[in-house]
Amino acid sequence: MANDKEVKLDKLPEILAQCNYNSVARIPLRKYPLSPRLFFNEVFIFFRFIAYRRNLFAISLFPKFYETLFQIQNGHLFALYRLFIKNEKVPETSLQYLPLNDLENEGIVKREGNKYWSQFRIVPFNENIYITDPWDRNIPNFVYLSYDSLVFCDLAKEEIKGRRFQRGLDMCCGVGILAIELSPFCDCLLGLDINPKAVDYARMNCEINSISNVAFKDLDVFAFSEEHRYDLIVANPPFLDAATCGVLNPIDSYGGENGFEISLRIIKRAFELLSPGGELHLITRTYFCDKQDQLLTQLRSLLIDNIFFEVNYTYLTTSVENSGLTKRVYRMVYLNMKRGVANRFNIRTRSLWYDWSNFF
Ligand SMILES: C[S@@+](CC[C@H](N)C(=O)[O-])C[C@H]1O[C@@H](n2cnc3c(N)ncnc32)[C@H](O)[C@@H]1O
């Protein structure tokens, strides 16, 4: 963990709840260069900002504009946004209403001269808050939480709403956001991640959000041997390809040479781990070569030998996107695979309120 002293979380949830911290999620965080299609997206961002809805991590043409509006409306809360979302050093004078000594004693913030900074990013999502690393891949064992984590939670909740599962499994759980958000739908849930620091965060996030039916283990999902079967498996695994990641191939986002190798291995693992009637929900990215979806091609051949699985393969973007970093064309995919009685394949195209273009 980035912190050199033990982190206590006795006071943090109460302090943030009193400040109405979750409303900082109205501010879009990411700036994108001017392009005509993003003007359309901006209309939604503006609406969500006005209607007190979530914009966090969204792509905006003018994040500074929203920051300024927010600062005028609520200067105190804006200081918290700078401290806990942007991980900036914030003058003590802007944070006077916070019990800074308590937060310092809990190991959340540190003092430097007359400024304070937070060693963690604190992401508000729905009624919960999630502690994670600041956005800096130079941090050793960097732990990931971003836009796709939030979008996946929304999509998965929509897909499973009104149903109840006995045993859930979150493969590649990161800070535990999927497991925690889906815990109301399951009797118990297990989250696995190869990065021990991610698992530390996941346990902290359970504690901070008072979740009691979720456990986490630091384990490679491919070394995980289990006699139990699961009726819900979720995964937001690393899915960037070598061309997008460069030479570093970070553990949080490198999904293999083509980006979807880890996703395919997870799908194969799910063939073994799903109970009858059980289902896998997975978000990943595919790319196209000669107009052929490369992940889909490989998935079809996998299914030939696994005839009792039904797959809903949903494109999350209306159009095929070029990442800007490489010449490849990519599409985000939400896959729902059910262990049923027949082999079926549906391909749907879904348009989101979110615009994923250039995002990955
Ligand atoms: C893109 S992050 C997503 C984290 C989380 N699911 C979310 O949605 O925020 C992918 C995660 O997969 C983990 N990971 C990568 N390879 C893994 C493996 N073989 N076994 C378990 N976890 C793995 C990484 O440590 C990272 O936390």
The ligand as an ORCA input file, in Angstrom:
! r2SCAN-3c Opt
* xyz 0 1
  C      -8.706     -3.408    -15.476
  S      -8.390     -3.851    -13.799
  C     -10.075     -3.983    -13.261
  C     -10.250     -4.084    -11.809
  C     -11.704     -4.199    -11.365
  N     -12.303     -5.427    -11.874
  C     -12.506     -2.999    -11.798
  O     -13.431     -3.163    -12.609
  O     -12.224     -1.882    -11.349
  C      -7.852     -5.545    -13.979
  C      -7.403     -6.234    -12.694
  O      -7.024     -7.577    -13.023
  C      -5.965     -7.985    -12.169
  N      -5.310     -9.161    -12.781
  C      -4.552     -9.211    -13.891
  N      -4.182    -10.479    -14.157
  C      -4.746    -11.259    -13.183
  C      -4.733    -12.656    -12.911
  N      -4.067    -13.518    -13.697
  N      -5.396    -13.120    -11.837
  C      -6.060    -12.246    -11.018
  N      -6.112    -10.914    -11.239
  C      -5.467    -10.427    -12.304
  C      -5.114     -6.738    -12.047
  O      -4.285     -6.792    -10.907
  C      -6.194     -5.636    -11.996
  O      -6.537     -5.338    -10.659
*
